[in-house]
Amino acid sequence: MRFFALLWLCLASLVAQAAPPQTGGEAQTNQQKARAVIDKMIATMGGPAYLNLQDSYSEGRYGRFHNEVMVGGAEYFRYWQWPDKDRWELTKQRDIVTLYLADKVYEVTFRGATQLNPQKDDNVRLALVRRHYALENILRVWLNAPGTALLDEGPSMAESRMAEKITIINANDEAVTLLVSTDTHLPVEKIFSLRDPQTRERDEEIEVYDNWKMMQGVNTPFSVLLKHNGQVARQQFLSSIAYNTHPPASYFTPILLKRSQK
């Protein structure tokens, strides 16, 4: 009996070694399913037209909220250039400019340019973090970077719509979750979390996309709602947008003291 027991243990060990690992195969299948959802989403957003965008010029209005109450807002005029340049001109006079150049932020007025410190201004810190987790950065950089993993978490609900929940994790263990509509194949929500440097607690950021319109072959959300820890923090509405307008380099220079012209 002891001989047969040892023989059974040996055979079981050989079978276990020969059998392919189920968890690895399931993970690969899951990742392929997640990638198919993301690829379909990108194709619906415009495919190559979206992925090859170089810049944009847009106009609209935004509102800032505190405890679900609007506390400010203005018209905005925005110049964006891939991969890391952003210029926001505020008010009808366009006399207040916030300029993002990679990880630096400047406020530009007719009195000059001032570099803002993200360690002293929490709004500046959050703005830089949100730029890092921007949808175009996720889909154009993270998705194709070595070490990035995708996870299909199955069906979910987003803004009262059925959606597929996909999480993208980069090599630095930073994660973004996209909720993609099963009807339109467009993103409904983008979710990520970050640690507050003061409290050390994790904050959740949610962007909600709505009112999509096809502009120059690119599907564009004309309404974007930002939630911070479940509360509305900002909402912006596009009135117009144009892609690949090729703004002059001077628009992204912090020493520029005059208004740009459309």
C-alpha positions in Angstrom: 0.0 0.0 0.0 2.8 2.4 0.8 4.3 1.7 -2.7 1.1 2.6 -4.4 0.6 5.7 -2.3 4.1 6.9 -3.3 3.5 6.0 -6.9 0.2 8.1 -6.8 2.0 11.1 -5.3 4.7 10.9 -8.1 2.1 10.7 -10.9 0.1 13.5 -9.4 3.2 15.6 -9.2 4.1 14.9 -12.9 0.5 15.7 -14.0 0.6 19.0 -12.1 3.9 20.0 -13.7 2.7 19.1 -17.2 -0.6 20.9 -16.9 -0.7 24.6 -18.1 -1.3 27.0 -15.3 -5.0 28.0 -15.3 -4.4 31.3 -13.7 -2.0 32.5 -16.3 -4.2 31.4 -19.1 -7.3 33.1 -17.6 -5.3 36.3 -17.0 -4.2 36.3 -20.7 -7.7 35.8 -21.9 -9.0 38.5 -19.6 -6.3 40.9 -20.8 -7.2 40.2 -24.4 -10.8 40.9 -23.7 -10.0 44.1 -22.0 -7.8 45.2 -24.9 -10.6 44.4 -27.4 -12.9 46.7 -25.4 -10.3 49.5 -25.4 -9.4 49.1 -29.1 -13.1 49.3 -30.0 -13.4 52.4 -27.8 -10.4 54.1 -29.6 -11.8 53.2 -33.0 -15.2 54.8 -32.0 -13.3 57.9 -30.8 -11.8 58.3 -34.2 -9.0 55.7 -34.4 -5.9 57.1 -36.1 -7.5 60.6 -36.3 -7.7 60.6 -32.5 -4.4 59.0 -31.8 -2.5 61.3 -34.2 -3.9 64.6 -32.9 -1.2 67.2 -32.5 -3.1 70.1 -31.1 -6.5 71.8 -30.6 -8.1 75.1 -30.0 -11.4 75.2 -28.0 -13.8 77.6 -26.4 -16.4 77.1 -23.7 -17.5 77.8 -20.2 -16.5 76.2 -16.9 -17.8 76.2 -13.4 -16.1 75.5 -10.1 -18.0 73.9 -7.2 -17.6 73.5 -3.4 -20.0 71.3 -1.5 -22.1 70.9 -4.6 -22.5 74.7 -4.9 -21.0 76.7 -7.8 -18.5 79.2 -6.4 -17.0 80.5 -9.6 -16.8 80.2 -13.4 -15.8 81.9 -16.5 -15.5 81.7 -20.3 -12.3 79.9 -21.4 -10.2 79.7 -24.5 -7.8 76.8 -24.6 -4.8 75.9 -26.7 -3.6 72.3 -26.2 -0.5 70.8 -27.9 0.6 67.2 -27.6 2.2 65.9 -25.5 2.5 68.3 -22.5 1.6 71.9 -23.4 -1.7 73.6 -22.4 -2.8 77.2 -22.4 -6.0 78.4 -20.7 -7.1 82.0 -21.3 -9.9 83.1 -18.9 -12.6 85.8 -19.1 -13.9 87.6 -22.2 -10.9 89.8 -22.2 -8.6 86.8 -22.1 -6.4 88.7 -19.6 -5.7 85.8 -17.2 -3.6 82.9 -18.6 -2.6 79.7 -17.0 0.2 77.9 -18.8 1.1 74.3 -18.3 4.5 73.2 -19.7 5.3 69.6 -18.7 5.4 69.7 -14.9 5.6 73.5 -14.6 2.7 75.8 -14.2 2.7 79.6 -14.8 0.2 82.4 -14.3 0.6 85.0 -17.0 -0.9 88.5 -16.9 0.0 91.9 -18.4 2.2 92.3 -15.3 4.3 89.3 -16.2 4.6 85.6 -15.6 4.7 83.8 -12.2 5.6 80.2 -11.7 3.2 78.5 -9.4 4.3 76.0 -6.7 2.3 72.8 -6.5 3.7 72.2 -3.0 2.1 75.4 -1.7 -1.1 75.4 -3.9 -3.2 72.3 -3.7 -5.2 73.3 -6.8 -2.0 73.4 -8.8 -0.9 70.0 -7.5 -4.3 68.5 -8.4 -4.2 70.1 -11.9 -0.8 68.5 -12.5 -2.0 65.1 -11.3 -5.0 65.3 -13.5 -2.8 66.0 -16.5 -0.8 62.9 -15.7 -4.0 60.9 -15.7 -5.5 62.6 -18.8 -7.3 60.3 -21.1 -5.1 61.1 -24.1 -2.0 60.3 -22.0 -3.5 57.0 -20.8 -4.5 55.9 -24.4 -1.4 57.2 -26.2 1.4 56.6 -23.7 0.4 54.1 -20.9 -1.4 51.7 -23.2 1.7 51.0 -25.3 4.3 51.2 -22.6 6.2 48.1 -21.5 4.8 46.6 -18.3 1.3 47.9 -18.8 -1.5 45.4 -17.8 -5.2 45.5 -18.6 -7.9 44.0 -16.5 -11.5 43.4 -17.6 -13.6 43.7 -14.4 -16.9 42.8 -16.2 -20.2 44.7 -16.7 -21.0 47.7 -14.5 -23.2 50.7 -14.3 -22.0 54.2 -15.1 -24.3 57.3 -15.1 -27.3 54.9 -15.4 -25.8 53.2 -18.4 -24.5 49.7 -18.9 -20.7 49.7 -19.2 -17.7 47.5 -19.4 -15.3 48.2 -16.6 -11.6 48.1 -17.7 -8.6 48.9 -15.5 -5.3 49.9 -16.9 -2.2 49.5 -14.7 1.2 50.9 -15.8 4.7 49.7 -14.8 4.7 52.1 -11.9 1.6 50.5 -10.4 -0.5 53.5 -11.2 -4.1 52.5 -12.2 -6.9 54.1 -14.1 -10.4 52.5 -14.5 -12.5 53.3 -17.6 -16.2 52.6 -17.8 -17.0 52.1 -21.5 -20.6 52.2 -22.7 -21.7 48.9 -24.1 -24.1 50.8 -26.5 -21.9 53.5 -27.9 -18.4 52.0 -27.1 -17.4 55.5 -25.8 -15.9 56.2 -22.4 -18.5 57.3 -19.8 -16.3 57.6 -16.8 -12.6 57.6 -15.9 -11.6 56.9 -12.3 -8.3 57.0 -10.5 -7.2 57.6 -6.9 -4.2 59.4 -5.4 -2.8 60.0 -1.9 -3.3 63.4 -0.3 0.3 64.5 0.7 -1.1 66.1 3.9 -3.7 63.6 5.2 -2.1 60.6 3.6 -5.6 59.4 2.8 -6.6 58.3 -0.7 -8.7 60.7 -2.8 -10.9 59.5 -5.7 -11.1 61.5 -8.9 -13.9 60.8 -11.5 -14.3 62.4 -14.9 -17.7 61.9 -16.6 -17.9 62.4 -20.4 -21.2 63.3 -22.2 -22.7 65.0 -25.2 -20.3 63.4 -27.7 -20.0 65.0 -31.2 -17.9 64.1 -34.2 -15.5 66.9 -35.0 -13.0 66.6 -37.9 -13.2 62.8 -37.6 -12.7 62.8 -33.8 -15.5 62.0 -31.3 -15.4 64.7 -28.7 -17.2 65.1 -25.4 -18.7 68.5 -25.2 -19.5 68.1 -21.5 -17.0 67.0 -18.9 -17.8 66.7 -15.2 -15.1 66.3 -12.6 -15.9 64.7 -9.2 -13.5 64.8 -6.2 -14.4 62.2 -3.5 -17.9 61.9 -4.9 -18.6 65.7 -5.0 -18.8 67.8 -8.1 -15.7 69.9 -8.3 -15.7 71.3 -11.8 -17.9 71.2 -15.0 -17.0 72.4 -18.4 -19.0 72.8 -21.6 -17.5 73.2 -25.0 -19.0 75.6 -27.5 -16.5 74.9 -30.3 -13.3 73.0 -31.0 -10.9 72.8 -33.9 -8.1 70.2 -34.2 -4.6 70.6 -35.7 -4.6 74.4 -35.9 -0.9 74.6 -35.2 -0.7 77.5 -32.8 2.6 79.5 -32.8 5.3 78.5 -30.2 5.0 81.9 -28.6 1.5 80.8 -27.2 3.4 78.4 -24.9 6.0 80.8 -23.7 5.6 82.1 -20.1 7.2 85.5 -20.9 4.4 86.3 -23.4 2.5 89.3 -21.9 -0.1 90.0 -24.5 -3.3 88.1 -25.4 -3.2 85.6 -28.2 -5.6 86.0 -31.0 -7.7 83.2 -32.5 
